[in-house]
Amino acid sequence: MSNNSEVVQPLVSVIIPTYNRPQYLKQAIASAVRQTYQNLEIIVSDNCSPENPQGIVESFGDTRIKFVRHPENIGMFGNQMYGFKIASGKYVASLHDDDLWHEDFLAKLVPILEAHAELIIAFSDQYIIDALGNINYSGTEANTRGFKRDTLEQGMYKAFYKMGLLYKSIPTAAACVFRANLMNWDNIPAEVGGLWDVYLSYICATSGYAAYYYPERLTYYRAHEQTDTMLSGHRNAEAKIRKAKSELFCYQVFMEDPRLEEFKSYFQKQWLEANTTLGIGLLRNQQVLEARSYFWQALSKQKFNLRTIAALTLSFIPQPLATKFFDLLKFYIEWVSCKKNKFAQKINSMKKNIININLPQSIN
């Protein structure tokens, strides 16, 4: 009998959904290919990009890469789920086409899952990088604190409802590895849209299995102007509408789950905020009557909310002037909620927009 006891690494499926980001896609694939953990299948699923990325994929000459190009756009959610559903690995991880992994990301998380059958997910902390790939150290620290990962010790967490759904500490789409046989991708409804990662945290947190946190920063999340998160926070009405509809659906599900009863008031507050956000998006999209219905719904279930009242009031003001007031309102809310040091950084970038607000020529 051979004394060679070399352990065979279990297969890990890396899902890279992509759409029209060739300059970032090559870097993302490279970070997967360079993993010190080598037993991989790398699934690149292209959502009918105007510029076919097949050449970029083939340039790696790596037989572990599987490339799929959809003949028509199936949406961000559809493209992500497609990759998950065709994965054949014991473990699966998502890598967005504009993000990166440290070379030891899988090597450090997969053995933890292998050692503990009670785990459904293992995750790490992450760096924040800019469009050029430079690490934003202050942004990184703020991200870790904002999602309360700075309060987490390395180790296993059971019944992680608060960590997964209130604090959103788990970067499901960017820095996680899942145990594939515990995931039923058909249980994620299309209505979750771009919040599939939040819903995935919900599925994991309510599964009865545990999560493991590894505090080292092993991934690089790229913050740039074309992410859906950035778009929904700025003036892109369609992105704001998409995100708000996803939030309404998710928080409705969470509110109705008896396992989450102790957090129901929190989810209801988020649901009401999503009504207002959806109304603002619709108002900016000039769907005034539909917008008002969401404002009224939000106001009917809370005593007072300045943001909702102001938005409803602005729905009765001519659109060009209302848009300017929205910018002022956003500035005011940020001024109230931000710490003084953060406000000092924001005021310079916002000052120009405020100074340039012009009243209609008919008003003297």
Summary of the structure (lengths in Angstrom):
residues: 364
radius of gyration: 22.3
end to end distance: 95.6
largest distance: 95.6
contacts: 1113
relative contact order: 0.09
helix: 52%
strand: 16%
